[in-house]
Amino acid sequence: MRILFDGRTLTKGNMTGVPGYARAVLRGLLACDPRNEYALFANGFRNAQLPLTPAERKRVRIVNWRVPNRLLDLSFRFLRRPRADFWTGADTVFNPHFNVFPVRPRTRRIVTFHDLSFLRHPEFFSRRQRLWHWRQDPRGQARGATHLIAVSGVAKRDLMERYGIPSEKISVIHLGVNQYLLEPVSAAALEAFRAARGLNRPFLLTAGTLEPRKNIEGTIRAFNGLKRKRSFAPLRLVIVGGRGWLYDTILKEAARSPWKSDIVFWGFASEEELRNLYHLASVFVFPSFYEGFGFPPLEAEACGTPVVASSRGALTEVLRDSALYAEPADPAASAAQIESLLDNAALAKRIAANGLRNASRFRWDATAKATLAVLEGRTVAGPE
């Protein structure tokens, strides 16, 4: 079989979220599938900078078009041309995101949907983001595809309820945890990092793009509630993530805090920095208003850190009994759950142990094998 993999998300430079998923699945497919032929579609005036090893490049034929992205999107959507599957001879097209991508009627097309947060919470998306979603026509992509992959049961339910997609057309395939985070790290290396970065006091950690949906303002308010108690005077809050839409409201919330000097905006963190922060944090806090899956709390669990997460979206499905939960609109509830972990060492140890076991369930090789089965038209059993 000749499979055309839509690699446009891989050229963004950011290897978190959807680009990280695309990279991990592509690598997993190449590792577990010696039979099929792969072509990788990219678009850009320069040669696409794709995160492939030399061995992987030998397995993949790179097809790089040089068309402005907006023009290509509009042509794809309204003219239904050009058809990349025709020019590459593909039997099957795989889109790791619902980017518009016309194909011939006989070509199988598999599309992954990570969530429909833009429908559930349109207020969290900018006008530019809403225009992008309009150009991509996700409803049309979902209805026109041969089969869909949803990254969680919540995402599948949304596709069925919002777009009327039949259950049998959707396979739920959970994602994996970054293998790098599962590798052991020495206590000496962590202590050296702690000393070098001034992390000599206990701290809460949260991670995610600085944007309204991640509810970082709620985390700051929960932190403020804890700091009012004398026993938590040494506590700090470390916020990891790049600036997104309306990030200034988060900065203003932090600036209003009486304990603003104890709030650290780390910015973008490298893999090594993030791994070390996960290991050193007292509690990882993730009160997002909505997630179709939710990588950061799983990553924290893989590093042995107890988690307090939002009770909304797919987080309870993914984390199960390995985290404590709070309604994201109630910072006091989040503060109470964090406090229970900080004050009860036995509870924190139990939640952290549950988290390690839970994180071990999510492996990229299993994700790739299940994805390959869908690409080949085979039945996929749902997650555990």
N, C-alpha and C positions, 0 to 999 in steps of 0.2 A: 504494500500500500504506500502511496505517496502522500505525505502529510505536509500541509503548509501551515506553519506556526506564525501567527500574527505577532511580530516582535516589536511593534511600535512602542509599547510601554517600556521596553528594555533600553530605549535610547534616551530616557529622561534623566539618567544619572543617579536618581534616587532609588536605592534598592530596598526600600521598606514598602509595606502595603502591597498594592497590586503589582508594581514592578518586581518586588521581592518574590511574590508568588510566581510570576511568569518565569523568572530566572530559575527558581527552585524546581518548578515542574519541567521546564525544558531540560535541565541537567538530569533530572530523574528519568525522564523519557529516554534520553540518549544512553543512560547507564543501564536501563532494564530492557531495552528494545533493540536487539541487533538486526531485526528482520526488515523493518520499514525504512523508507527513505524520507529524509526531512529537508524541507526548505524553510528558510526564515525570512519573513517579509519585513522590510524596514522602509522608512521613507525619510529622506533628508538630502539637502544639496551636497553635504559632505558625506564621505563614507561613514556609515553608522558605527558608533562606538559601542560595540556589543560585548557584554561580560562573558565571553567564552574562552575556555582554555584552548591551546593549540590543538589538542586531541579532539575537542568538541568541534572545532572549526573544520576538521577533516571529515566529520560526519554530517555537516550541515552545508547546504548550498544557500548562500546569502543572496537575497534578491532585494536590492536597494533602489527604490524609485526616487526621483528628484522632483517632487511636486509640492508646492506649498500646502501645509496640512489642512488649512481651512478650505482651500479649493478642492483638495482631494476628498474631504468629508462631504462637501456639497455635491460633488460629482457622483460619489458613491451612493449618496442618499437619493438624489432626485433623478439622475440619469441612469443609475444602476450600472455604471461603467466607470473605468475599465474593470474587468474581472480578473483578478490576480490568479485565481485557480486555473483559468484558461491558459494564461501565459506561462504558468509553471507546470501545467499538467497534473495538478493535484487531484486526488480522489476525495480527500477529506481536508477541511480547514478547521483549525482550532484557534479560537479567539479567547485569550485569558481574561479579557474584559469585553464589555459590550460595544466596542468600537464598531461603527458601521462598516460593513464589508460584504459587498454583493458577490454572489457566486452563481454558477449555472445551476439549473434545477436538479441535475443529476449528482451534483457534488454534495456530500454530507458536510454539514457545518455544526460544530459544537461550540457553544458559548458559555463562559463562566460568568455567573452573577454573584457578586460579593455581598451586596445588600441593595435595598431600595430606600435608603435613608433620605434621598432627595425627594421622595414622595411622602414619606412619613414626617419629615421635618424640613420642609422647603425653606423655613426661616433661617436655617443654618447655612444656606448656600448663597453666594453672591450672584449678582446679575450675570456676570461673566460665566460663572459655573452653570447657571441655569441655561444660558445660551448654548454652552457646550453640550449639555444633556439634550437639548432640543435638536442639535445637529446630529447627535448619535441615534436618536429615536429608539430608546431602549425597549419600548413596548413592541415596536416593529421587529427589532432584533430578536426579542424573546419569542414572538409568534412565528417568525420566519425561519428560525433555526431548526435543524433536524432534532437536536437534543440539547438540553441545558444541564449545566453543572451548577449546583448551589453549594456554597461552602458551609452551610448549616441548615438545620431543620427550620429555623426561623426565616432564613432567606428563601427557602423553598415555599414556606407558607405564604410569604409576601408575594411571590411570583404567582401562586395560585389565586390568591385573593384579589390582588391589584390588577393582574393582567389576564386572568382567566386561563392560565396554562394548566393542562391536565397533569395530575400527579405522575402518571407513567412517563411523561416527557422530561422529568427532572430527576437527576441522580444527586444525592447528597454526598459530597466527598469533603471530609474535614481536611484542614491544612496541617502543616508540620511546624515543628519548632526548629529554629536555627541550630544546626549541629554544633556550631562553635560554642554556643552557650552551654551545651551539655558536657563539654570537655572540662576536666578538673583544672582548677587554678590554685596555686599554692598560697598558703596564708601569708608567706613572706611577700609575695607579689602584691597581694591585696593591701597589706600594711604599708608597703612602699607607695602605692597609689594613694592611699588615705593620707599619708603624710605630705606627699607632693601636692595634693589638691586641697589641702586644708579641711579635710573631712574628719576632724578629730572629735566631733560631737555627733550624737545620734541624729538621724534624719529620716524623714519620710521622702519617698520618691514617687513621682508621677512622670509619665512619658507620653508624648503625642504631639501632633501639630498644634500650635497655639491658635485655636479656632473655637467658636462657640460650642460645636457638637461635643468636644472632648470635656467640657464642663470643668475646665481648670479653675475657673472662678469659684466653683463649688468646693474644689480642693483647698483653695486658699482660705475660704470661709471656715471650712472644717478645721484647718490648721489654726486659725485665729481662736476658735473655740477651745482647742486643746491648750494653747499658750496662756489662756486666762488662768489656768491652774498652775500653781507654783511648782508642782512636781514635774511639769513639762517645760520649765524655763530653758533648759539646754537644747531643746528640740529645734531642728531646722527643717526646711522644706526645699527639696531640689527638684526643679522642673526641667525636664529634658525635651527638646523639640524645636523645630524651626518655626519661624513666624508664618502664620497663615492669615486667612481672612478675619478681619476685626480683632487682630491680636492686641491692638491698643487697649481694648476694654479689659483684657487680662492684666496688662501692665498697670493700668489705672487701679484695678482692684488690689494688686500687690502694693502699689504706692500708698493706698489708703490704710493698709494694715499697720497697727501699732508696732508690729514685729517685722516690718519690711526688711530690716537689716538681716533677718534670719531666713529670708526667702531668696534662693539662688536660681537665677535663670541661666541654665547651663548652655543652652543653644543646642545645635546639632552635636550628637555624640557618635564617635566612631564605634565599631563593634567592640573593641577592647574596652573603651571607656564605659559603654553601656553595660557590658558584662560585669565589670568591676563595681559599678554603681548598684546593679541588681544585687550582687553578693553582699555589699556593705550596708544597704538600706535596712532600717528596722522594720518598715512596712511599705509595701507598694500599694498605692492608692489609684483607683481607676474608675471614677464615677461618671463615665461617658453616658450621654443621653441615649445613644443608640449605636450598636455595633452588629454587623452581620456575622462577625466571628470574634475578633479581638486578639491580636498578637501580643501586645505588651504584658498583660497579666500572666499569660502562659509562659512567656520568656522569664518573667520574674520567678514564677514557680520552678522553672528548670534550674534556676540558680539558688533555690532553697529559701526564698523570701516569702513570708506570709502575705496574703493579698486581701485587700478590701475592695470590692468591685460593685459596679452598678447592678441593680436587680432588673434592669431592662435589657431588651434585645437578646442576642444569642449568648451572653456571658454566662448565664446560669446553665445553659445547655453545654457549653464548653468546659466550664470550671467545676460544675457539679458541687460536691461537698468539700472541695479543696479550697474554698474561699469563704469569707464573710461578706454579706451583701447589705446594701443600703439603697433606699430610694434616692436617685441622683438629685432630685429637687430639694432634698432635705439635708443640708450640710451638717446639722446637729446629729442626724442618724449616722452619717459617715464618721463623724468625730467619735461617737459612742463606740462604734465597731473598732476603730483604730485604737481607742483607749483600752478596750478589752484585750487587745493583743499586746499593747505596750505594758500593761499591768499584770498580765497573766502569762508567765513564761511557759507554763505547761500547755495552755491553749495555743500560743504562738508556735510552739514546737510541733503540736499535732497538726495544725493547719499547714505548716511548712512541709511536714512529711507527706500529708495528703497531696499537696501541690506537686511534690517531686514525682509521686506515683502517677498523678493525673497527666503531667507534662510528658511522661514517657509514652503515653498512648498516641501522641501526635508525631508521626514520622513522615518526612517528605518522600521516602522511598515507597511507603504505602500509598501516599497521595498520587504519586506518579503511576504506580501500577493500576490503581483504580481508574485514573484518567485514561491510561492506554486502553483499558477494557472498554470504556465509553467510546473512544475514538474508533475502535475496531467493531463497535456495535454489539458488544457483549453485555450481559446483565451485571450490575454492580450491587453487591449487598451494602446496605446502609451502615453508618458508623455503629459502634458498640452501643 
